[in-house]
C-alpha cells in the first residue's frame, strides 16, 4: 500500500513539475502583454495630458488678449487660468456689471467650454 501511495505521489509531483513551465510561460506572456498595454496607456495619457496643457495655455492667452482688447475690461487686473477648456477668472473689478461683461468676453472666446467667474466687486 505504501508503494502505491508513493507511486501516486511521485506521479502527481512529476505531473505538476511537467506542467508548471507551461503555466509559468503563459503567465509570463500575459504579464508581458499587460505591461506593454500599460506602457501604451501611460504614453497615451501623457500625450493627451500634454496636448490638453498646451491647448489650455493657448486658450488662456486668447482670453487674456480678448479681455485686454475690450474697452470695458482693458487695464483691469483679471487673472485667467484654464483647465480642460474651463476658464477661471479671478481678481477685483469695479462692479457686478464689469464682472458679468468679463465673463461674457471669456465665454465668447472660441474654445472655452465654461467660465468660472470668481471676480470680486464692491
N, C-alpha and C positions, 0 to 999 in steps of 0.2 A: 504494500500500500504506500509505503514511504517512497519507493522508487517511482510509482505512478504520479504521486504528488510532485516529486522533484522534476520529472519529465514535463509535467503540465506547467509547472512554474518556470522551468527553463524555456519551454516553447513560448509562453506568454512574454517572457523577458526578451527573447530574440525577436519576436514579432513587434514588440514595442520599439526596440532599437532599430529594427529594419525600416519601420515606417516613420520614425522621428525625423530623419533628414528631409524626407519629402514634405512633411508637415512644416518643418522649420523653413525650408526653402520657399514654400508657399507663403508662409507668414512673413518672411523677409521680403519677398517680392511685393506683397501687399503693402508692407511698411514703406518700401521704397516708392511705390506708386503714390501712396498717401503723402509722403514727404515732398515728392515732386509736385503734387497737386497743391499742397500747402504753400510751397515756394511760389508757384504760379499765382495763387491767390494773393500772396503778400505783394508781389510785384504789381499786380493789377490794382490793389488797394493803394499802394504807394503812388502809382501813376495817376489814379483818379484823385487822390488827395492833393498831389502837386498841381494837377490841372485845375482843380477847384480853387486852390490858393491863388494861382495866377489869375484866374478869371475874377476872383473876388477883389484882388488888388486893382485890376483894371476897372472894375465896377466902382470901387471906392474913388478912384481918380476921376471917373466920369461924373459921379455925383458931386464931388468937391468942385469940379470945374463948373458944373451947372449951377451950384449954389453961389460960386464966385461971380459968374456971369450974370446972375439975376439981379435986377436993380434993387429988390427989397432985401435980399439976403447977403448981398455983396458987402464985405467988410465985417461981417459978424463972425464971432469965434465959435463956429459949429464944427464939432468933431464928428467924423464919419468913420464907421467901421462896417465891414461886410463879412458875413459868414454864410456860405452856401446861398448866395444871392439875396440874403436878407440884410438890409441896411439898417444900422442903428445910428440915430442922430443924438448927440449929447452936447450940452453947453447951455449958455444963457442967452436968451433973446428978449427983446423989449416987450413983447405982448403975445397973447394967445393967437392972435391973427397971424403974426410973423411965424410962430411955431407951426401953425396949420399950413401956411404957404410953403415953408421949408420942407415939410412932409410931402406936400404935393409935388414940389420940384423933384425931390428924390424919387417919389413913386413914378413920375413920368419919365424917368431915365430908363432907357432901353436896357433890359436885363434884370432889373430889380423885380423881385417877386413879392416882397413885403417890406414895409418900413416900420421900425420900432421907434417911435418918437419919444425920446426921453429928455427933450429940451425943457429947460426951466424958464419960467417967466413970472413977473410980478403978479 
